[in-house]
């Protein structure tokens, strides 16, 4: 296992939402680009010292969409955001 893959695995395992983590850990090559985007979002949140919640991941991905100008990159970020939102339960 490469160092980058071990780092991503560690980041996904840091998620409180184990369903979301498992989804990306078991996706194989199907979600490589999205996994990279999610891993980057997780690293940013952890480096800032914020709570690693789905809400923070969603906010980080929205921020990434706001500052990204390449259409292909926006598509990957948007798809990652849709996956995270799909795994996020509504507040009760």
PDB file as gemmi writes it, atoms N, CA and C in Angstrom:
CRYST1    1.000    1.000    1.000  90.00  90.00  90.00 P 1                      
ATOM      1  N   UNK A   1       0.851  -1.178   0.000  1.00  0.00           N  
ATOM      2  CA  UNK A   1       0.000   0.000   0.000  1.00  0.00           C  
ATOM      3  C   UNK A   1       0.895   1.239   0.000  1.00  0.00           C  
ATOM      4  N   UNK A   2       0.631   2.186  -0.898  1.00  0.00           N  
ATOM      5  CA  UNK A   2       1.460   3.374  -1.017  1.00  0.00           C  
ATOM      6  C   UNK A   2       1.247   4.303   0.182  1.00  0.00           C  
ATOM      7  N   UNK A   3       2.211   5.199   0.367  1.00  0.00           N  
ATOM      8  CA  UNK A   3       2.104   6.150   1.472  1.00  0.00           C  
ATOM      9  C   UNK A   3       0.874   7.038   1.302  1.00  0.00           C  
ATOM     10  N   UNK A   4       0.608   7.475   0.065  1.00  0.00           N  
ATOM     11  CA  UNK A   4      -0.564   8.323  -0.184  1.00  0.00           C  
ATOM     12  C   UNK A   4      -1.846   7.578   0.158  1.00  0.00           C  
ATOM     13  N   UNK A   5      -1.928   6.307  -0.217  1.00  0.00           N  
ATOM     14  CA  UNK A   5      -3.134   5.524   0.064  1.00  0.00           C  
ATOM     15  C   UNK A   5      -3.298   5.317   1.565  1.00  0.00           C  
ATOM     16  N   UNK A   6      -2.194   5.071   2.276  1.00  0.00           N  
ATOM     17  CA  UNK A   6      -2.281   4.927   3.731  1.00  0.00           C  
ATOM     18  C   UNK A   6      -2.755   6.231   4.362  1.00  0.00           C  
ATOM     19  N   UNK A   7      -2.269   7.372   3.851  1.00  0.00           N  
ATOM     20  CA  UNK A   7      -2.677   8.668   4.387  1.00  0.00           C  
ATOM     21  C   UNK A   7      -4.163   8.889   4.154  1.00  0.00           C  
ATOM     22  N   UNK A   8      -4.655   8.575   2.938  1.00  0.00           N  
ATOM     23  CA  UNK A   8      -6.076   8.727   2.656  1.00  0.00           C  
ATOM     24  C   UNK A   8      -6.897   7.807   3.541  1.00  0.00           C  
ATOM     25  N   UNK A   9      -6.445   6.562   3.713  1.00  0.00           N  
ATOM     26  CA  UNK A   9      -7.158   5.620   4.560  1.00  0.00           C  
ATOM     27  C   UNK A   9      -7.260   6.179   5.973  1.00  0.00           C  
ATOM     28  N   UNK A  10      -6.167   6.723   6.471  1.00  0.00           N  
ATOM     29  CA  UNK A  10      -6.185   7.315   7.803  1.00  0.00           C  
ATOM     30  C   UNK A  10      -7.205   8.448   7.859  1.00  0.00           C  
ATOM     31  N   UNK A  11      -7.218   9.286   6.848  1.00  0.00           N  
ATOM     32  CA  UNK A  11      -8.158  10.407   6.845  1.00  0.00           C  
ATOM     33  C   UNK A  11      -9.597   9.926   6.838  1.00  0.00           C  
ATOM     34  N   UNK A  12      -9.902   8.911   6.043  1.00  0.00           N  
ATOM     35  CA  UNK A  12     -11.275   8.417   5.990  1.00  0.00           C  
ATOM     36  C   UNK A  12     -11.666   7.778   7.314  1.00  0.00           C  
ATOM     37  N   UNK A  13     -10.740   7.110   7.939  1.00  0.00           N  
ATOM     38  CA  UNK A  13     -11.032   6.475   9.218  1.00  0.00           C  
ATOM     39  C   UNK A  13     -11.224   7.508  10.325  1.00  0.00           C  
ATOM     40  N   UNK A  14     -10.757   8.737  10.108  1.00  0.00           N  
ATOM     41  CA  UNK A  14     -10.952   9.804  11.094  1.00  0.00           C  
ATOM     42  C   UNK A  14     -12.378  10.346  11.066  1.00  0.00           C  
ATOM     43  N   UNK A  15     -13.120  10.047  10.008  1.00  0.00           N  
ATOM     44  CA  UNK A  15     -14.505  10.509   9.904  1.00  0.00           C  
ATOM     45  C   UNK A  15     -15.366   9.870  10.985  1.00  0.00           C  
ATOM     46  N   UNK A  16     -16.255  10.648  11.565  1.00  0.00           N  
ATOM     47  CA  UNK A  16     -17.195  10.107  12.549  1.00  0.00           C  
ATOM     48  C   UNK A  16     -18.267   9.267  11.866  1.00  0.00           C  
ATOM     49  N   UNK A  17     -18.574   9.589  10.612  1.00  0.00           N  
ATOM     50  CA  UNK A  17     -19.588   8.871   9.839  1.00  0.00           C  
ATOM     51  C   UNK A  17     -18.928   7.652   9.194  1.00  0.00           C  
ATOM     52  N   UNK A  18     -19.034   6.515   9.857  1.00  0.00           N  
ATOM     53  CA  UNK A  18     -18.369   5.300   9.377  1.00  0.00           C  
ATOM     54  C   UNK A  18     -18.963   4.798   8.066  1.00  0.00           C  
ATOM     55  N   UNK A  19     -20.245   5.071   7.821  1.00  0.00           N  
ATOM     56  CA  UNK A  19     -20.853   4.695   6.548  1.00  0.00           C  
ATOM     57  C   UNK A  19     -20.205   5.425   5.391  1.00  0.00           C  
ATOM     58  N   UNK A  20     -19.964   6.718   5.572  1.00  0.00           N  
ATOM     59  CA  UNK A  20     -19.296   7.520   4.549  1.00  0.00           C  
ATOM     60  C   UNK A  20     -17.861   7.044   4.356  1.00  0.00           C  
ATOM     61  N   UNK A  21     -17.170   6.801   5.454  1.00  0.00           N  
ATOM     62  CA  UNK A  21     -15.796   6.312   5.364  1.00  0.00           C  
ATOM     63  C   UNK A  21     -15.745   4.985   4.625  1.00  0.00           C  
ATOM     64  N   UNK A  22     -16.618   4.058   4.983  1.00  0.00           N  
ATOM     65  CA  UNK A  22     -16.652   2.749   4.320  1.00  0.00           C  
ATOM     66  C   UNK A  22     -16.971   2.879   2.842  1.00  0.00           C  
ATOM     67  N   UNK A  23     -17.863   3.800   2.497  1.00  0.00           N  
ATOM     68  CA  UNK A  23     -18.231   4.001   1.092  1.00  0.00           C  
ATOM     69  C   UNK A  23     -16.989   4.333   0.264  1.00  0.00           C  
ATOM     70  N   UNK A  24     -16.161   5.239   0.759  1.00  0.00           N  
ATOM     71  CA  UNK A  24     -14.963   5.624   0.021  1.00  0.00           C  
ATOM     72  C   UNK A  24     -13.864   4.577   0.128  1.00  0.00           C  
ATOM     73  N   UNK A  25     -13.743   3.931   1.277  1.00  0.00           N  
ATOM     74  CA  UNK A  25     -12.713   2.904   1.430  1.00  0.00           C  
ATOM     75  C   UNK A  25     -12.975   1.700   0.535  1.00  0.00           C  
ATOM     76  N   UNK A  26     -14.242   1.407   0.258  1.00  0.00           N  
ATOM     77  CA  UNK A  26     -14.601   0.235  -0.541  1.00  0.00           C  
ATOM     78  C   UNK A  26     -14.913   0.563  -1.997  1.00  0.00           C  
ATOM     79  N   UNK A  27     -14.757   1.810  -2.398  1.00  0.00           N  
ATOM     80  CA  UNK A  27     -15.117   2.218  -3.762  1.00  0.00           C  
ATOM     81  C   UNK A  27     -14.091   1.786  -4.802  1.00  0.00           C  
ATOM     82  N   UNK A  28     -12.896   1.438  -4.367  1.00  0.00           N  
ATOM     83  CA  UNK A  28     -11.862   1.064  -5.329  1.00  0.00           C  
ATOM     84  C   UNK A  28     -11.496   2.245  -6.210  1.00  0.00           C  
ATOM     85  N   UNK A  29     -11.239   1.967  -7.485  1.00  0.00           N  
ATOM     86  CA  UNK A  29     -10.833   3.016  -8.419  1.00  0.00           C  
ATOM     87  C   UNK A  29     -12.005   3.851  -8.911  1.00  0.00           C  
ATOM     88  N   UNK A  30     -13.212   3.414  -8.612  1.00  0.00           N  
ATOM     89  CA  UNK A  30     -14.417   4.076  -9.113  1.00  0.00           C  
ATOM     90  C   UNK A  30     -14.510   5.540  -8.671  1.00  0.00           C  
ATOM     91  N   UNK A  31     -14.067   5.836  -7.476  1.00  0.00           N  
ATOM     92  CA  UNK A  31     -14.174   7.198  -6.938  1.00  0.00           C  
ATOM     93  C   UNK A  31     -12.808   7.790  -6.589  1.00  0.00           C  
ATOM     94  N   UNK A  32     -11.791   7.485  -7.390  1.00  0.00           N  
ATOM     95  CA  UNK A  32     -10.444   7.979  -7.090  1.00  0.00           C  
ATOM     96  C   UNK A  32     -10.386   9.493  -6.950  1.00  0.00           C  
ATOM     97  N   UNK A  33     -10.945  10.200  -7.922  1.00  0.00           N  
ATOM     98  CA  UNK A  33     -10.887  11.664  -7.881  1.00  0.00           C  
ATOM     99  C   UNK A  33     -11.670  12.217  -6.697  1.00  0.00           C  
ATOM    100  N   UNK A  34     -12.836  11.654  -6.459  1.00  0.00           N  
ATOM    101  CA  UNK A  34     -13.655  12.101  -5.335  1.00  0.00           C  
ATOM    102  C   UNK A  34     -12.972  11.791  -4.008  1.00  0.00           C  
ATOM    103  N   UNK A  35     -12.307  10.635  -3.933  1.00  0.00           N  
ATOM    104  CA  UNK A  35     -11.585  10.268  -2.714  1.00  0.00           C  
ATOM    105  C   UNK A  35     -10.455  11.253  -2.441  1.00  0.00           C  
ATOM    106  N   UNK A  36      -9.789  11.687  -3.494  1.00  0.00           N  
ATOM    107  CA  UNK A  36      -8.721  12.669  -3.332  1.00  0.00           C  
ATOM    108  C   UNK A  36      -9.277  13.999  -2.823  1.00  0.00           C  
ATOM    109  N   UNK A  37     -10.412  14.417  -3.370  1.00  0.00           N  
ATOM    110  CA  UNK A  37     -11.054  15.661  -2.930  1.00  0.00           C  
ATOM    111  C   UNK A  37     -11.480  15.550  -1.468  1.00  0.00           C  
ATOM    112  N   UNK A  38     -12.113  14.443  -1.109  1.00  0.00           N  
ATOM    113  CA  UNK A  38     -12.546  14.255   0.279  1.00  0.00           C  
ATOM    114  C   UNK A  38     -11.346  14.212   1.215  1.00  0.00           C  
ATOM    115  N   UNK A  39     -10.290  13.515   0.814  1.00  0.00           N  
ATOM    116  CA  UNK A  39      -9.084  13.457   1.633  1.00  0.00           C  
ATOM    117  C   UNK A  39      -8.490  14.837   1.873  1.00  0.00           C  
ATOM    118  N   UNK A  40      -8.485  15.665   0.832  1.00  0.00           N  
ATOM    119  CA  UNK A  40      -7.977  17.035   0.972  1.00  0.00           C  
ATOM    120  C   UNK A  40      -8.844  17.851   1.921  1.00  0.00           C  
ATOM    121  N   UNK A  41     -10.157  17.705   1.797  1.00  0.00           N  
ATOM    122  CA  UNK A  41     -11.070  18.429   2.687  1.00  0.00           C  
ATOM    123  C   UNK A  41     -10.848  18.011   4.138  1.00  0.00           C  
ATOM    124  N   UNK A  42     -10.697  16.715   4.353  1.00  0.00           N  
ATOM    125  CA  UNK A  42     -10.477  16.204   5.711  1.00  0.00           C  
ATOM    126  C   UNK A  42      -9.174  16.753   6.275  1.00  0.00           C  
ATOM    127  N   UNK A  43      -8.107  16.739   5.468  1.00  0.00           N  
ATOM    128  CA  UNK A  43      -6.818  17.264   5.926  1.00  0.00           C  
ATOM    129  C   UNK A  43      -6.930  18.738   6.303  1.00  0.00           C  
ATOM    130  N   UNK A  44      -7.618  19.530   5.481  1.00  0.00           N  
ATOM    131  CA  UNK A  44      -7.789  20.962   5.779  1.00  0.00           C  
ATOM    132  C   UNK A  44      -8.511  21.163   7.106  1.00  0.00           C  
ATOM    133  N   UNK A  45      -9.560  20.409   7.310  1.00  0.00           N  
ATOM    134  CA  UNK A  45     -10.343  20.530   8.547  1.00  0.00           C  
ATOM    135  C   UNK A  45      -9.489  20.144   9.751  1.00  0.00           C  
ATOM    136  N   UNK A  46      -8.746  19.050   9.627  1.00  0.00           N  
ATOM    137  CA  UNK A  46      -7.914  18.592  10.740  1.00  0.00           C  
ATOM    138  C   UNK A  46      -6.794  19.588  11.034  1.00  0.00           C  
ATOM    139  N   UNK A  47      -6.191  20.150   9.986  1.00  0.00           N  
ATOM    140  CA  UNK A  47      -5.114  21.120  10.186  1.00  0.00           C  
ATOM    141  C   UNK A  47      -5.613  22.400  10.851  1.00  0.00           C  
ATOM    142  N   UNK A  48      -6.852  22.759  10.580  1.00  0.00           N  
ATOM    143  CA  UNK A  48      -7.449  23.953  11.202  1.00  0.00           C  
ATOM    144  C   UNK A  48      -7.877  23.686  12.640  1.00  0.00           C  
ATOM    145  N   UNK A  49      -7.907  22.416  13.027  1.00  0.00           N  
ATOM    146  CA  UNK A  49      -8.308  22.060  14.377  1.00  0.00           C  
ATOM    147  C   UNK A  49      -9.806  22.046  14.585  1.00  0.00           C  
ATOM    148  N   UNK A  50     -10.556  22.073  13.483  1.00  0.00           N  
ATOM    149  CA  UNK A  50     -12.016  22.039  13.595  1.00  0.00           C  
ATOM    150  C   UNK A  50     -12.504  20.620  13.837  1.00  0.00           C  
ATOM    151  N   UNK A  51     -13.742  20.512  14.316  1.00  0.00           N  
ATOM    152  CA  UNK A  51     -14.382  19.216  14.530  1.00  0.00           C  
ATOM    153  C   UNK A  51     -14.631  18.557  13.177  1.00  0.00           C  
ATOM    154  N   UNK A  52     -14.222  17.323  13.018  1.00  0.00           N  
ATOM    155  CA  UNK A  52     -14.371  16.613  11.744  1.00  0.00           C  
ATOM    156  C   UNK A  52     -15.758  15.991  11.669  1.00  0.00           C  
ATOM    157  N   UNK A  53     -16.716  16.790  11.228  1.00  0.00           N  
ATOM    158  CA  UNK A  53     -18.093  16.329  11.081  1.00  0.00           C  
ATOM    159  C   UNK A  53     -18.489  16.433   9.614  1.00  0.00           C  
ATOM    160  N   UNK A  54     -19.591  15.792   9.258  1.00  0.00           N  
ATOM    161  CA  UNK A  54     -20.086  15.909   7.889  1.00  0.00           C  
ATOM    162  C   UNK A  54     -20.378  17.368   7.550  1.00  0.00           C  
ATOM    163  N   UNK A  55     -20.889  18.119   8.525  1.00  0.00           N  
ATOM    164  CA  UNK A  55     -21.185  19.534   8.298  1.00  0.00           C  
ATOM    165  C   UNK A  55     -19.926  20.292   7.907  1.00  0.00           C  
ATOM    166  N   UNK A  56     -18.836  20.057   8.612  1.00  0.00           N  
ATOM    167  CA  UNK A  56     -17.578  20.732   8.294  1.00  0.00           C  
ATOM    168  C   UNK A  56     -17.051  20.297   6.929  1.00  0.00           C  
ATOM    169  N   UNK A  57     -17.202  19.016   6.602  1.00  0.00           N  
ATOM    170  CA  UNK A  57     -16.778  18.528   5.287  1.00  0.00           C  
ATOM    171  C   UNK A  57     -17.602  19.218   4.199  1.00  0.00           C  
ATOM    172  N   UNK A  58     -18.909  19.314   4.406  1.00  0.00           N  
ATOM    173  CA  UNK A  58     -19.789  19.978   3.435  1.00  0.00           C  
ATOM    174  C   UNK A  58     -19.371  21.434   3.256  1.00  0.00           C  
ATOM    175  N   UNK A  59     -19.126  22.136   4.344  1.00  0.00           N  
ATOM    176  CA  UNK A  59     -18.701  23.537   4.257  1.00  0.00           C  
ATOM    177  C   UNK A  59     -17.370  23.669   3.524  1.00  0.00           C  
ATOM    178  N   UNK A  60     -16.451  22.759   3.787  1.00  0.00           N  
ATOM    179  CA  UNK A  60     -15.148  22.784   3.117  1.00  0.00           C  
ATOM    180  C   UNK A  60     -15.310  22.545   1.616  1.00  0.00           C  
ATOM    181  N   UNK A  61     -16.176  21.607   1.242  1.00  0.00           N  
ATOM    182  CA  UNK A  61     -16.402  21.317  -0.175  1.00  0.00           C  
ATOM    183  C   UNK A  61     -17.103  22.483  -0.874  1.00  0.00           C  
ATOM    184  N   UNK A  62     -18.032  23.136  -0.196  1.00  0.00           N  
ATOM    185  CA  UNK A  62     -18.683  24.316  -0.775  1.00  0.00           C  
ATOM    186  C   UNK A  62     -17.650  25.419  -1.006  1.00  0.00           C  
ATOM    187  N   UNK A  63     -16.771  25.618  -0.036  1.00  0.00           N  
ATOM    188  CA  UNK A  63     -15.703  26.609  -0.196  1.00  0.00           C  
ATOM    189  C   UNK A  63     -14.821  26.252  -1.394  1.00  0.00           C  
ATOM    190  N   UNK A  64     -14.491  24.982  -1.535  1.00  0.00           N  
ATOM    191  CA  UNK A  64     -13.673  24.547  -2.674  1.00  0.00           C  
ATOM    192  C   UNK A  64     -14.383  24.843  -3.992  1.00  0.00           C  
ATOM    193  N   UNK A  65     -15.690  24.626  -4.034  1.00  0.00           N  
ATOM    194  CA  UNK A  65     -16.462  24.949  -5.243  1.00  0.00           C  
ATOM    195  C   UNK A  65     -16.412  26.441  -5.554  1.00  0.00           C  
ATOM    196  N   UNK A  66     -16.469  27.260  -4.519  1.00  0.00           N  
ATOM    197  CA  UNK A  66     -16.478  28.711  -4.707  1.00  0.00           C  
ATOM    198  C   UNK A  66     -15.169  29.240  -5.279  1.00  0.00           C  
ATOM    199  N   UNK A  67     -14.056  28.587  -4.969  1.00  0.00           N  
ATOM    200  CA  UNK A  67     -12.755  29.101  -5.409  1.00  0.00           C  
ATOM    201  C   UNK A  67     -12.178  28.347  -6.602  1.00  0.00           C  
ATOM    202  N   UNK A  68     -12.867  27.329  -7.075  1.00  0.00           N  
ATOM    203  CA  UNK A  68     -12.390  26.533  -8.207  1.00  0.00           C  
ATOM    204  C   UNK A  68     -13.056  27.016  -9.485  1.00  0.00           C  
ATOM    205  N   UNK A  69     -12.243  27.199 -10.527  1.00  0.00           N  
ATOM    206  CA  UNK A  69     -12.756  27.729 -11.783  1.00  0.00           C  
ATOM    207  C   UNK A  69     -12.766  26.703 -12.909  1.00  0.00           C  
ATOM    208  N   UNK A  70     -12.043  25.591 -12.766  1.00  0.00           N  
ATOM    209  CA  UNK A  70     -11.998  24.578 -13.813  1.00  0.00           C  
ATOM    210  C   UNK A  70     -13.268  23.736 -13.758  1.00  0.00           C  
ATOM    211  N   UNK A  71     -14.008  23.645 -14.872  1.00  0.00           N  
ATOM    212  CA  UNK A  71     -15.276  22.900 -14.883  1.00  0.00           C  
ATOM    213  C   UNK A  71     -15.135  21.431 -14.482  1.00  0.00           C  
ATOM    214  N   UNK A  72     -14.061  20.773 -14.930  1.00  0.00           N  
ATOM    215  CA  UNK A  72     -13.888  19.356 -14.593  1.00  0.00           C  
ATOM    216  C   UNK A  72     -13.659  19.175 -13.099  1.00  0.00           C  
ATOM    217  N   UNK A  73     -12.856  20.055 -12.515  1.00  0.00           N  
ATOM    218  CA  UNK A  73     -12.599  19.981 -11.072  1.00  0.00           C  
ATOM    219  C   UNK A  73     -13.879  20.270 -10.289  1.00  0.00           C  
ATOM    220  N   UNK A  74     -14.664  21.225 -10.763  1.00  0.00           N  
ATOM    221  CA  UNK A  74     -15.939  21.538 -10.104  1.00  0.00           C  
ATOM    222  C   UNK A  74     -16.878  20.340 -10.134  1.00  0.00           C  
ATOM    223  N   UNK A  75     -16.879  19.603 -11.245  1.00  0.00           N  
ATOM    224  CA  UNK A  75     -17.727  18.410 -11.344  1.00  0.00           C  
ATOM    225  C   UNK A  75     -17.340  17.368 -10.301  1.00  0.00           C  
ATOM    226  N   UNK A  76     -16.035  17.171 -10.099  1.00  0.00           N  
ATOM    227  CA  UNK A  76     -15.567  16.186  -9.116  1.00  0.00           C  
ATOM    228  C   UNK A  76     -15.923  16.647  -7.704  1.00  0.00           C  
ATOM    229  N   UNK A  77     -15.710  17.917  -7.421  1.00  0.00           N  
ATOM    230  CA  UNK A  77     -16.053  18.452  -6.097  1.00  0.00           C  
ATOM    231  C   UNK A  77     -17.551  18.331  -5.855  1.00  0.00           C  
ATOM    232  N   UNK A  78     -18.333  18.670  -6.864  1.00  0.00           N  
ATOM    233  CA  UNK A  78     -19.799  18.600  -6.746  1.00  0.00           C  
ATOM    234  C   UNK A  78     -20.255  17.164  -6.496  1.00  0.00           C  
ATOM    235  N   UNK A  79     -19.664  16.212  -7.203  1.00  0.00           N  
ATOM    236  CA  UNK A  79     -20.019  14.805  -7.000  1.00  0.00           C  
ATOM    237  C   UNK A  79     -19.646  14.355  -5.589  1.00  0.00           C  
ATOM    238  N   UNK A  80     -18.487  14.777  -5.111  1.00  0.00           N  
ATOM    239  CA  UNK A  80     -18.071  14.457  -3.741  1.00  0.00           C  
ATOM    240  C   UNK A  80     -19.054  15.052  -2.743  1.00  0.00           C  
ATOM    241  N   UNK A  81     -19.448  16.287  -2.974  1.00  0.00           N  
ATOM    242  CA  UNK A  81     -20.415  16.959  -2.105  1.00  0.00           C  
ATOM    243  C   UNK A  81     -21.746  16.213  -2.083  1.00  0.00           C  
ATOM    244  N   UNK A  82     -22.211  15.771  -3.238  1.00  0.00           N  
ATOM    245  CA  UNK A  82     -23.471  15.020  -3.306  1.00  0.00           C  
ATOM    246  C   UNK A  82     -23.392  13.723  -2.509  1.00  0.00           C  
ATOM    247  N   UNK A  83     -22.251  13.054  -2.569  1.00  0.00           N  
ATOM    248  CA  UNK A  83     -22.077  11.805  -1.818  1.00  0.00           C  
ATOM    249  C   UNK A  83     -22.122  12.091  -0.318  1.00  0.00           C  
ATOM    250  N   UNK A  84     -21.383  13.111   0.122  1.00  0.00           N  
ATOM    251  CA  UNK A  84     -21.348  13.448   1.552  1.00  0.00           C  
ATOM    252  C   UNK A  84     -22.738  13.849   2.037  1.00  0.00           C  
ATOM    253  N   UNK A  85     -23.433  14.678   1.271  1.00  0.00           N  
ATOM    254  CA  UNK A  85     -24.786  15.092   1.656  1.00  0.00           C  
ATOM    255  C   UNK A  85     -25.712  13.882   1.728  1.00  0.00           C  
ATOM    256  N   UNK A  86     -25.544  12.941   0.815  1.00  0.00           N  
ATOM    257  CA  UNK A  86     -26.365  11.732   0.816  1.00  0.00           C  
ATOM    258  C   UNK A  86     -26.176  10.880   2.060  1.00  0.00           C  
ATOM    259  N   UNK A  87     -24.998  10.948   2.656  1.00  0.00           N  
ATOM    260  CA  UNK A  87     -24.726  10.181   3.872  1.00  0.00           C  
ATOM    261  C   UNK A  87     -25.023  10.974   5.144  1.00  0.00           C  
ATOM    262  N   UNK A  88     -25.386  12.239   5.002  1.00  0.00           N  
ATOM    263  CA  UNK A  88     -25.595  13.099   6.159  1.00  0.00           C  
ATOM    264  C   UNK A  88     -27.051  13.072   6.588  1.00  0.00           C  
ATOM    265  N   UNK A  89     -27.271  12.690   7.829  1.00  0.00           N  
ATOM    266  CA  UNK A  89     -28.634  12.658   8.371  1.00  0.00           C  
ATOM    267  C   UNK A  89     -29.068  14.065   8.718  1.00  0.00           C  
ATOM    268  N   UNK A  90     -30.358  14.297   8.596  1.00  0.00           N  
ATOM    269  CA  UNK A  90     -30.925  15.587   8.994  1.00  0.00           C  
ATOM    270  C   UNK A  90     -30.857  15.715  10.507  1.00  0.00           C  
ATOM    271  N   UNK A  91     -30.700  16.955  10.971  1.00  0.00           N  
ATOM    272  CA  UNK A  91     -30.768  17.208  12.413  1.00  0.00           C  
ATOM    273  C   UNK A  91     -32.198  17.004  12.873  1.00  0.00           C  
ATOM    274  N   UNK A  92     -32.344  16.332  13.994  1.00  0.00           N  
ATOM    275  CA  UNK A  92     -33.685  16.058  14.529  1.00  0.00           C  
ATOM    276  C   UNK A  92     -33.917  16.916  15.750  1.00  0.00           C  
TER     277      UNK A  92                                                      
END                                                                             
